């Protein structure tokens, strides 16, 4: 049975409800209880415990956060995030310093961080590594005594070696003089003194070796130049062109050989094969490996030996003249040195390439590069060709026949293809002209004037299409005719295409009225040497008649070369030829002229010269004539040769004295001949022949006008190519 609740230990006041003090489960519930003896209990359940003075008991919980280590903080539990312990990793973390007055750190220290990386110091002596992965400095008493670098150990003071020291590098002990201050010491063999030089035990190693080398240098002959001996390796037979605009192939090992479109390239080959110059008579010829590197790849190799048997071709490498140096230079003693000669030859792929020759016993050549242009666009071709006369022509006339003068320019047009491959010319004038016939060289055509974009595209108009071009060709100066014309040339850097432009008709041309011994000019017949006194031209006059010896009058007017009139019995001077002319110039000629097909069978050319004191002179000509007569208007010859109207004949000899003329009654000598020293052969071709005409006792000074008339007859097929008046040769 359960224990009844104990309600009171001291009774109850009247009117109050009893309160339970001891519950049925044995728990005591009261506002206060005082015990004078010990309390024995299995457990105490309370929210508050107090000291006898009423101060609550201080039962503290751990300070700080999880993993923070507890410590006495002024009689209280303390904790900090700078001191932690992780049970999962067993890591103790301290953010701050750890000070050991006694004791040691144990372990290998491999995980320690935050240690001063610059060095370890004890007073003014220290070991320092100033930079990561840098030199190690050893300082004693504030001074740098040793410095360990990647190349060795530098010691400032004396290096004392106790025991055996094995040195695998070079020991350098410089002095203030720069010499190696390692003394020779006492030799165990031989002597330091000879008739060559004197050394002592205190002599430095460097100076001693230098002295010995000087002596040996006087005994050993000069060596050949070491490969490549100052000779620059170069690829043979290179040309210069411009690169078109495309992505170039770079076969080289060094790379980066591409150039911008439009760049001038001075090292171009149009063949896959190549050769280089030779590196001649270099050494050493008895050691070393010689290698040809084509685009960085071994393209031939040979090891040279003391047998001097290196001559031969090893792929692209060619070795020759592998001999004793004495064979090359007889002044060098045999047996000391040897030489060889090296060059290269081979084939490459299209694009940029490079070659180098190396010598393991000496040095290497440079690496010349070149561009192998394997493109083949072919020869430029012309199409749609035309040549057109000047739209505003200008003429110079002769014998009423128009001729183009040199102010005229014909227009030439065409379409041209195959302008480029990988390359194109360095000149912007890709079309040039050549003179021909009646034309000077046409003006050059540039890419800009033709409307071609530069730099050119690769293989421009090779597969199809073409570029229209237009230019002009001026008519040449001079006097003549031609059915041929100028030509155009197109150069694409691979080949030159040419095209002639025939005008389709015979072009007549004439500029000016100048004359010469080899030129026929009707307004200015050439006077080659002095004839009497006076000046002025010899010029054609209007024809006085249709017969051999027509009547005439003094002071005849000059013939109008443009308007004439040209009589049916007039010969013509056309295209630098005085000729019997029945040509129809209305067709087949440029410019078109008159129709002369109705001209007579006998045609004449009459001209005059004005001079005083002339009694004889020469007529010089090349060609064939049917007759040649002379007259002196106003002289006594007029009546002495009245039967021929005063004309005396150069195809008949002068009678020897007096006034020429058959009319003796009028003072003539009985003959109409005036040829002196030989007659003019009629109807017989002559070449630069001179014939003398004489007036006998008559002088031009005896006439009022001082004129001399010369009349030439031409029949079918006859012409004169040169005509002049000269001083009398007889």
C-alpha positions, 0 to 999 in steps of 0.5 A: 500500500502507498504511503500517505502524504505527510501534510504537516509537522507542526499542526494546522491553523484554523480555516487553512487547507492542509498542504502536502509536504512529503508526497506519496512517492517520497518527494519533499515539497516545501518552501524551505527546510533546515537540516542540522546534520548531513543529507544522504541522497541518491540525487538532488533535483534543483534549479538553484544551490546557495551558499550559507550566506545566500550567494548562489553556487557558480557551476560554469559551463565550458567557455567559447565555441566547439573545439576551442581549448579551455584555459584559466581566464582570471579564475574563470573558464576561458576559450579563444578561436586562436587555440583549437583542437579538432578531434576528427583530424587531431590537429592543434591550431595555434594562431600566434607564437609558441615560446619555449623557455626549455624543452624541444620541438620534436618531429621532422618539421615538414608541415611547419609554416610561417618560419622566416624564409630569408635565413637563420641568424645568430648575432651578425652571422647568418645563413640567408636565401634572399630570393626563392630558389636563389643564391645561398649567402654565408655571412660571418661577422656581418661580412659575405664570405661565400656565395653559392650560385647555380654556376659554382661557389664563390669564396671571398677569403681563403679556401682551406681544404682539409683532406681530399676534395674532389672538384668536378667543375672549374676552380677560379682564383682570380687576383687583382691582375686577372691571372689565375693565382694558383702557383705551379709548385715544384715539378716532379719531372723535367725543369721549369727552365728551358731555352724557350722560356723560364718559369718558377715554382711561384709562376701562376698557372694562367700566365705559364700556360699563356707563355707556353701557348705563345711559344707553341704558336710560333712552331705550329703553322696557321690553321685554316678558318674554322667552319663556316670561315666567314662565308655566308651560306646563300641559295643560288639564282634567286629572283625578285617579285611581289607576293600576291594576296593569299595564305602562303605555305611555310615549310620552315622549322623556324616558322613565321616566314609568311609576308603580307600581300604586295610585299616585295620578295627578293628570294624567289625560285621558280624551280623545286630544285635548289643549290647553295654556294660552297663553304670552301677550304674550312676546318677542321677536316678530320673531326666533327659531324657535318649536317645539312638541315633542310627546314630543320630536318636532317637532310644529309650528314657526314662524320669527318675522320682523320682518314680524310675520306669525307668526299661524297654526296650525302642526300642534300649535303655535298662534301668535297676537297676533304684533304690535308691543308697543305694541298690547299696552301703549300705554305702550310706544312703537311700533317698539321691541319685538314680542310673540307668544302661543303655545299648543298643541293636538293628539292623542296616543296612549294612555299617557304623553305630554309637550309642550314649546315652545321659543324659539331666541331666548329660552328654553324652557318646562317639559315637562308630562306627562300620561296619556291613558287610552284605556280604556273599561270602561263603566258598572258593572252590578249583578246578583243583587240582594237586600234582606233584613229584619233577622233580629232585628227591633225594633218600635214599635207604633201602634194594635197595628200593628208598625212597624220602629224605627231599630235595624233594618238591612236587608241588601243584597247584589249582584254588581257588575262593570266595576270598573276600566279603566287607572284606578280611583277615589282613594277606597277606597269604590267602592260608596256608598249613597243613602237612599230610602223607609224607609231611610237611606243604606246603608253604603259598601263598600270594596275591603277589605271586599269582598275586592278586592285592591288595587291593582286589576288593569286592566279588572277584571271588564270582560269577565266576572265580577263582585264580590260585595258586601254592606252594610246600610241602617238604617231611618230615624227618624220615622213613616211608610211606603214601598214604595221603598228605598235605592240603591247606586252604584258608581263605577269612575272612568269612570261611576257605575252605580246600582241601587235596592233595593225591599223588595217590600212597604210598610215601616212605620217608627216611632221614638219617640213625639214629636209635632208639628203635622205628626205624628199620635201617639196616645200624645202628641197635640200641644199647640201653645200654652197651654191652661189651667194644668197640664202633661202629654200629650194621649193616646188613651184606650180607646174608651168605645163604638161609637156617636157619643156613648157613655157614659163615665167620668172617669179613663179609661186610656190606650190600649195601642198594642201590645196594645190592645185595638183594637176594630172601631170603633176608628180607627188611627194607622198610618204617621203617619195617623189614618184609617178603616182596613180594611187587611190587614197580614198580607201586603204589609207589613213587618213583617207586622201584624194583619188589619184588614179586618173593622173597622167602617164608623164608627171613632172616635179618642178622646183626653184632656188634663188642664188646669185653668181651661179653658173653651174651646180650639181643635182644629186639624186637616188632613183630613176628619171625620164628627164631632167632640165634646167632653166634660168628665167630672164637669161640669154638662155631663154632665146638661145634655147628658144626651141625648148622654151629656155630649158636646157637638157642634163641628159645631153652634154654641154657643147663645151663653150658659150651659152647653151642653146641650139639657136646659134643665131640668138647666141647659142652654142648649137646644143641644148645640152647642159651636162658637164662631166657626164650626162644624166642617165634616163630610165636607169636607177641611180644611187646618190649620184651627182650630175653637174649642170652648167650655164656656160658663160651665163650667170644668175647674177645677169638676171633680174630674179636670180632664179634657177628652175629644175624640172624632173620627169617621171613615168610609170613606176619611176620615183626618187628617194633622195634629192639635193642641190650641191656645189658643182663637182665639175 
